[in-house]
Amino acid sequence: MKKAYLVLENEMVFEGYRIGSEKDSVGELVFNTGVVGYIEMLTDASYYGQIVMQTFPLVGNYGMIEEDIGSKPALFGYVVRELCEEPSNFRTDYTLDKFLKDNDIPGICGVDTRALTRIIRENGVMNAKICSEVPTDFTEIKNFKIVNAVSAVSGAEKTVEGEGKKKVALINYGEKTALVNELTNRGCEVTVYPHDTKAEDINGYDGIVLSNGPGDPSENTFEIEQIAKLCGKLPIFAVGLGHQLLALAVGGKTAKLKYGHRGGNQPVKDLVGTRTYITSQNHGYVVESVPNAKVIYENANDGTCEGLEYEGIKAFSVQFNPETANGPHDTGFLFDRFIKTMGGEN
C-alpha cells in the first residue's frame, strides 16, 4: 500500500496508507459515529464537499452491496482506521476499496481516527487534504469552502416514481433513494423535481416534500423564495436541508454547529409526547429560530431544534432522516403522518 497523508488546516499531519482513488483532494473534515450503514453514508449527497471519517475502527467488513446503493456518491474523501480487505457477507458484491476506486474517491486508512475525532470535537470541523506529499503551502486547504452544493447534486430532470392515489411533488436538493421509496411503498406517486424548479410549475399534487441535501442552507436564495410561494398552498413535509430551507422561507434563522450531528445514534426527544427516538442524522447546520412555528422535537444531547410544526400552513419538518434504509426504524411513522395530512388512510 502506498503512503498517504491527511493534512489539517491547522497544519497537523497524520500519516497513513492510500485507499480508493490516488488523486489528492481537499474538503471539510467531518466524522460519522455510525457502527454500520457505511454504504448508505457513502451514497448520501449531503456529504458533498466533505472528507468523511468513520469513528468506528473497522470499516468494510460486509463489503459493498449493489442493491443497497442509493444515490451517486458526492463526498470528497474517506478516512478509516482499518479497512477490511476481505469482506464476509452472503450479499457482498465487491469490496469497499473497489467502490472508492470506481467512483474516483480518494481515501486513507491506518490513521488515528480517535485522535482526529477529539481534535474536531474540541476545535470544530476544519478543512483537510488527502495527499501523497505533505504540502509546504497550506493556503489551498485553509481557503477551501463548500459552495453551490445543492446544484452539484440535484438531478437536472423531472422524474416520476411509483403509482398511487396520492400524488406527491418532491423537490430534490440532494435526495436519497430511500426517501422516495418510503413514499412509493405507502402508495404514493412521486414526481421528483430539480432544485431550481419554479413554484408556479408545481401543480396538481396532494402534497410537497422538501428533501435533504448538502451545504449552507442560507446560500440557496432562489430555492427559499420558491418555498415561500408554496407555503399554505399544499401540505408540506420537509426533511434535513428541506427543514432548514422551510424555516428560512418563513423568516427563520439557521446557524452552523461546531461539529454537526452525523451518525445513526442521535437521540431526539419528542416534546409533544413522552418518547425519545434514536435517529440517523447528517447535518452541520441547525434551525436557530423561526416565527409562527412550534418546536416538536429536540436533540437530547445539545438541545438543538430537531423538528417544527407550522401554524396555519399544514407544514411540519424534521432535521433527522426518518427513512429507514440503514436504520434505526424509530421514526418511519412521520411518512404516515404526512399521508394523513394529505387526506390519506395511513
KOLMARRO-139728 format. One line per 2 residues: number of its first residue (from 0); their letters; for each residue x, y, z of C-alpha. Coordinates in nm, 4 decimals. Layout:
NUM	A	X Y Z  ...
END
This chain:
0	MK	0.0000 0.0000 0.0000  0.1216 0.3491 -0.0837
2	KA	0.1872 0.6096 0.1811  -0.0628 0.8939 0.2120
4	YL	-0.1135 1.1927 0.4394  -0.4131 1.3627 0.5937
6	VL	-0.3160 1.7260 0.6434  -0.5384 1.9536 0.8549
8	EN	-0.5751 2.3274 0.8072  -0.4081 2.3787 1.1462
10	EM	-0.1013 2.2140 0.9823  -0.1225 1.8890 1.1775
12	VF	-0.0209 1.5874 0.9666  -0.1417 1.2264 1.0002
14	EG	0.0373 0.9531 0.8072  -0.1438 0.6517 0.6657
16	YR	-0.1977 0.4486 0.3500  -0.3841 0.5100 0.0271
18	IG	-0.7213 0.3505 -0.0381  -0.9555 0.4242 -0.3268
20	SE	-0.8505 0.6797 -0.5866  -0.4910 0.8047 -0.5802
22	KD	-0.5807 1.1659 -0.6551  -0.5340 1.4410 -0.3948
24	SV	-0.8448 1.6063 -0.2533  -0.9330 1.8982 -0.0251
26	GE	-1.2578 1.9085 0.1732  -1.4205 1.9793 0.5072
28	LV	-1.3274 1.7035 0.7531  -1.6245 1.5657 0.9498
30	FN	-1.6842 1.2476 1.1497  -1.9655 0.9937 1.1443
32	TG	-2.0341 0.7844 1.4555  -2.2257 0.5054 1.2805
34	VV	-2.1234 0.1459 1.3530  -2.2971 0.0176 1.0395
36	GY	-2.4535 0.1837 0.7371  -2.1394 0.2940 0.5545
38	IE	-2.2961 0.2005 0.2184  -2.5833 0.4431 0.2734
40	ML	-2.3443 0.7038 0.4113  -2.1097 0.6848 0.1128
42	TD	-2.4027 0.7451 -0.1225  -2.5573 1.0324 0.0761
44	AS	-2.5470 1.3553 -0.1266  -2.5434 1.5566 0.1961
46	YY	-2.1692 1.4834 0.2222  -2.0861 1.6925 -0.0851
48	GQ	-1.7597 1.8814 -0.0301  -1.6658 1.6839 0.2793
50	IV	-1.3976 1.4335 0.3737  -1.5803 1.1816 0.5928
52	MQ	-1.4135 0.9979 0.8781  -1.5605 0.6898 1.0458
54	TF	-1.5182 0.6798 1.4226  -1.5859 0.3029 1.4281
56	PL	-1.2416 0.1435 1.3847  -1.3144 -0.1350 1.1300
58	VG	-1.4991 -0.0481 0.8101  -1.5844 -0.2592 0.5039
60	NY	-1.6474 -0.5933 0.6728  -1.9689 -0.6589 0.4777
62	GM	-1.8375 -0.5119 0.1535  -2.0497 -0.3218 -0.0973
64	IE	-2.3981 -0.4420 -0.1901  -2.5357 -0.3048 -0.5174
66	ED	-2.8960 -0.3406 -0.4054  -2.8326 -0.1074 -0.1088
68	IG	-2.6508 0.1651 -0.3019  -2.8652 0.4766 -0.3298
70	SK	-2.7580 0.7999 -0.4913  -2.4279 0.8727 -0.6645
72	PA	-2.1544 0.9422 -0.4054  -2.0737 1.3104 -0.3511
74	LF	-1.8135 1.3090 -0.0716  -1.4617 1.4382 -0.1445
76	GY	-1.2694 1.1827 0.0630  -1.2923 0.8946 0.3103
78	VV	-1.0927 0.8252 0.6291  -1.0909 0.4993 0.8274
80	RE	-0.8760 0.3416 1.0972  -0.8760 -0.0059 0.9429
82	LC	-1.0155 -0.1155 0.6062  -1.1432 -0.4725 0.5764
84	EE	-0.9952 -0.6122 0.2549  -1.1829 -0.9446 0.2632
86	PS	-1.5495 -0.8813 0.3461  -1.7713 -1.1667 0.4621
88	NF	-2.1404 -1.1429 0.3821  -2.3643 -1.3529 0.1579
90	RT	-2.4870 -1.0340 -0.0169  -2.1422 -0.8856 -0.0853
92	DY	-2.0808 -0.7867 -0.4490  -1.7325 -0.6339 -0.4147
94	TL	-1.5035 -0.4545 -0.1707  -1.5300 -0.1046 -0.0319
96	DK	-1.1901 -0.0211 -0.1807  -1.3154 -0.1123 -0.5289
98	FL	-1.6184 0.1133 -0.4814  -1.3931 0.4045 -0.3886
100	KD	-1.1694 0.3426 -0.6896  -1.4620 0.3047 -0.9309
102	ND	-1.6097 0.6356 -0.8134  -1.2755 0.8219 -0.8033
104	IP	-1.2978 0.8878 -0.4291  -0.9614 0.9195 -0.2512
106	GI	-0.9243 0.7680 0.0920  -0.6749 0.6995 0.3654
108	CG	-0.6519 0.4217 0.6245  -0.4188 0.3491 0.9140
110	VD	-0.4611 0.6889 1.0787  -0.5574 0.7539 1.4419
112	TR	-0.9267 0.8327 1.3942  -0.9805 0.8552 1.7709
114	AL	-0.7293 1.1392 1.7984  -0.8763 1.3097 1.4905
116	TR	-1.2273 1.2915 1.6357  -1.1110 1.4555 1.9572
118	II	-0.9462 1.7348 1.7584  -1.2695 1.8056 1.5697
120	RE	-1.4828 1.7884 1.8837  -1.2557 2.0366 2.0590
122	NG	-1.1863 2.2720 1.7669  -1.4851 2.2213 1.5360
124	VM	-1.4912 2.0932 1.1783  -1.1918 2.2026 0.9743
126	NA	-1.0595 2.1720 0.6238  -0.8203 1.8915 0.5373
128	KI	-0.6401 1.7356 0.2430  -0.5721 1.3751 0.1490
130	CS	-0.2454 1.3793 -0.0430  0.0658 1.1847 -0.1417
132	EV	0.3090 1.4555 -0.0307  0.2876 1.6943 0.2645
134	PT	0.2396 2.0453 0.1194  0.4679 2.3326 0.2104
136	DF	0.1924 2.5870 0.1472  -0.1387 2.5434 0.3320
138	TE	-0.3262 2.8225 0.1524  -0.5336 2.5842 -0.0618
140	IK	-0.6511 2.3929 0.2443  -0.7284 2.6978 0.4563
142	NF	-0.9187 2.8756 0.1784  -1.1422 2.5821 0.0814
144	KI	-1.5165 2.6500 0.1082  -1.8159 2.4396 0.0092
146	VN	-2.0232 2.6352 -0.2455  -2.3055 2.5553 -0.4875
148	AV	-2.3549 2.2217 -0.3138  -2.7239 2.1739 -0.3985
150	SA	-2.6803 2.2440 -0.7704  -2.3914 1.9939 -0.7769
152	VS	-2.6034 1.7022 -0.6506  -2.9624 1.7734 -0.7540
154	GA	-3.0927 1.5910 -1.0590  -3.1436 1.8049 -1.3685
156	EK	-3.4584 1.6324 -1.4967  -3.8080 1.5741 -1.3609
158	TV	-3.8793 1.2048 -1.2956  -4.1849 1.0087 -1.1787
160	EG	-4.1614 0.7162 -0.9374  -4.4317 0.4739 -0.8240
162	EG	-4.8066 0.4664 -0.8665  -5.0886 0.5571 -0.6311
164	KK	-5.3866 0.7727 -0.5494  -5.1838 1.0345 -0.3666
166	KV	-4.9599 1.2442 -0.5868  -4.6549 1.3974 -0.4192
168	AL	-4.4113 1.6541 -0.5557  -4.0640 1.6032 -0.4113
170	IN	-3.8174 1.8881 -0.4606  -3.4709 1.7386 -0.4924
172	YG	-3.1950 1.9222 -0.3054  -2.9888 1.6027 -0.2889
174	EK	-3.2472 1.3408 -0.2009  -3.1752 0.9803 -0.1232
176	TA	-3.3466 0.6920 -0.2988  -3.4755 0.5761 0.0396
178	LV	-3.6812 0.8931 0.0819  -3.8684 0.8262 -0.2429
180	NE	-3.9082 0.4577 -0.1517  -4.0782 0.5410 0.1787
182	LT	-4.3437 0.7344 -0.0131  -4.3925 0.4894 -0.3015
184	NR	-4.4151 0.1989 -0.0539  -4.7106 0.3825 0.1020
186	GC	-4.8947 0.4078 -0.2278  -4.7819 0.7491 -0.3482
188	EV	-4.6900 0.8576 -0.6982  -4.3818 1.0745 -0.6503
190	TV	-4.2724 1.3350 -0.9043  -3.9133 1.4398 -0.8326
192	YP	-3.8374 1.7977 -0.9346  -3.4909 1.9599 -0.9724
194	HD	-3.3883 2.2080 -0.7041  -3.4329 2.5112 -0.9328
196	TK	-3.7970 2.4417 -1.0220  -4.0242 2.7478 -1.0010
198	AE	-4.3160 2.7328 -0.7570  -4.5703 2.8025 -1.0308
200	DI	-4.4570 2.4890 -1.2183  -4.5658 2.2617 -0.9317
202	NG	-4.9380 2.1974 -0.9807  -5.1893 1.9157 -0.9364
204	YD	-5.0421 1.7484 -0.6267  -5.1744 1.6442 -0.2882
206	GI	-4.8584 1.7385 -0.1003  -4.4982 1.8529 -0.1250
208	VL	-4.1812 1.7008 0.0220  -3.8666 1.9120 0.0598
210	SN	-3.5731 1.6728 0.0553  -3.2462 1.6552 0.2417
212	GP	-2.9248 1.7844 0.0850  -2.5804 1.9377 0.1443
214	GD	-2.4230 2.2722 0.2200  -2.5115 2.6013 0.3865
216	PS	-2.8905 2.6458 0.3642  -2.8717 3.0269 0.3517
218	EN	-2.6911 3.0301 0.0149  -2.9951 2.8795 -0.1587
220	TF	-3.1792 3.2100 -0.2049  -3.3777 3.1095 -0.5157
222	EI	-3.4941 2.7838 -0.3590  -3.6004 2.9676 -0.0403
224	EQ	-3.8063 3.2154 -0.2457  -3.9900 2.9303 -0.4225
226	IA	-4.0688 2.7529 -0.0956  -4.2138 3.0779 0.0435
228	KL	-4.4532 3.0878 -0.2528  -4.5604 2.7264 -0.1909
230	CG	-4.6296 2.7696 0.1818  -5.0006 2.7437 0.2609
232	KL	-5.0990 2.6023 -0.0792  -5.0433 2.2323 -0.0064
234	PI	-4.9337 2.0164 0.2900  -4.5535 2.0231 0.3222
236	FA	-4.3200 1.7689 0.4820  -3.9564 1.8824 0.4960
238	VG	-3.6512 1.6724 0.5865  -3.2880 1.7671 0.6596
240	LG	-3.1844 2.0592 0.4401  -3.5504 2.0950 0.3410
242	HQ	-3.6327 2.1519 0.7097  -3.3778 2.4348 0.7206
244	LL	-3.4924 2.5904 0.3914  -3.8562 2.5891 0.5037
246	AL	-3.7583 2.7711 0.8223  -3.5667 3.0327 0.6223
248	AV	-3.8613 3.0718 0.3829  -4.0880 3.1915 0.6653
250	GG	-3.8311 3.4247 0.8195  -3.6323 3.1938 1.0440
252	KT	-3.2581 3.1753 1.1046  -3.0018 2.8960 1.0777
254	AK	-2.6564 2.8554 1.2309  -2.3577 2.6255 1.1825
256	LK	-2.2871 2.3700 1.4538  -1.9387 2.3207 1.5931
258	YG	-1.9039 1.9686 1.4545  -2.2560 1.8718 1.3485
260	HR	-2.4635 1.5581 1.4019  -2.3597 1.2628 1.1843
262	GG	-2.4395 0.9020 1.2634  -2.7184 0.6549 1.3310
264	NQ	-2.7387 0.7014 1.7076  -2.8624 1.0581 1.7641
266	PV	-3.1264 1.0803 2.0416  -3.4266 1.3038 1.9673
268	KD	-3.6817 1.3940 2.2357  -4.0489 1.4226 2.1436
270	LV	-4.1657 1.7433 2.3146  -4.5322 1.6654 2.2457
272	GT	-4.5255 1.3022 2.3591  -4.3089 1.1114 2.6052
274	RT	-4.0622 0.9202 2.3872  -3.7015 0.9717 2.2911
276	YI	-3.6226 0.8341 1.9451  -3.2874 0.7132 1.8139
278	TS	-3.2343 0.8726 1.4732  -2.9987 0.8805 1.1779
280	QN	-2.8580 1.2276 1.1044  -2.6149 1.4035 0.8759
282	HG	-2.6021 1.7810 0.9016  -2.3737 2.0643 1.0030
284	YV	-2.6368 2.3391 1.0275  -2.9367 2.3794 1.2552
286	VE	-3.2508 2.5932 1.2711  -3.1869 2.8548 1.5385
288	SV	-3.5207 3.0380 1.5413  -3.8399 3.0549 1.3363
290	PN	-4.1612 3.2587 1.3735  -4.5094 3.1021 1.3889
292	AK	-4.3785 2.7515 1.4471  -4.3712 2.5135 1.7406
294	VI	-4.0642 2.3044 1.8214  -4.1879 1.9457 1.8432
296	YE	-3.8551 1.7582 1.8514  -3.5327 1.8443 2.0317
298	NA	-3.1867 1.6881 2.0299  -3.1415 1.5177 2.3656
300	ND	-2.7644 1.5815 2.3650  -2.7405 1.9550 2.2940
302	GT	-3.1000 2.0822 2.2929  -3.0969 2.1974 1.9304
304	CE	-3.4121 2.2011 1.7178  -3.4929 1.8683 1.5515
306	GL	-3.8477 1.9284 1.4327  -4.1057 2.2004 1.3747
308	EY	-4.4811 2.2237 1.3276  -4.6007 2.5362 1.1477
310	EG	-4.9150 2.7290 1.2331  -5.1750 2.7779 0.9637
312	IK	-4.9923 2.6284 0.6625  -5.0221 2.2480 0.7093
314	AF	-4.6462 2.2023 0.7265  -4.4097 2.0126 0.9540
316	SV	-4.0410 1.9321 0.9301  -3.7640 1.7276 1.0895
318	QF	-3.3882 1.7687 1.0926  -3.3130 1.3973 1.1179
320	NP	-3.3565 1.1301 0.8483  -3.6859 0.9440 0.9025
322	ET	-3.6243 0.6990 0.6160  -3.5162 0.3596 0.7478
324	AN	-3.2633 0.2442 0.4868  -2.9733 0.1912 0.7278
326	GP	-3.1737 0.2116 1.0493  -3.2840 0.2980 1.3055
328	HD	-3.6560 0.2460 1.2305  -3.7993 0.4626 1.5099
330	TG	-3.9459 0.7499 1.3077  -4.0908 0.5968 0.9908
332	FL	-4.4345 0.6940 1.1240  -4.3678 1.0500 1.0062
334	FD	-4.4413 0.9443 0.6489  -4.7766 0.8073 0.7670
336	RF	-4.8468 1.1406 0.9330  -4.7716 1.3232 0.6078
338	IK	-5.0106 1.0994 0.4146  -5.2830 1.1664 0.6737
340	TM	-5.2186 1.5389 0.6365  -5.2870 1.4960 0.2634
342	GG	-5.6134 1.3162 0.3445  -5.4811 0.9639 0.3076
344	EN	-5.5627 0.6460 0.5019  -5.2204 0.5550 0.6559
END
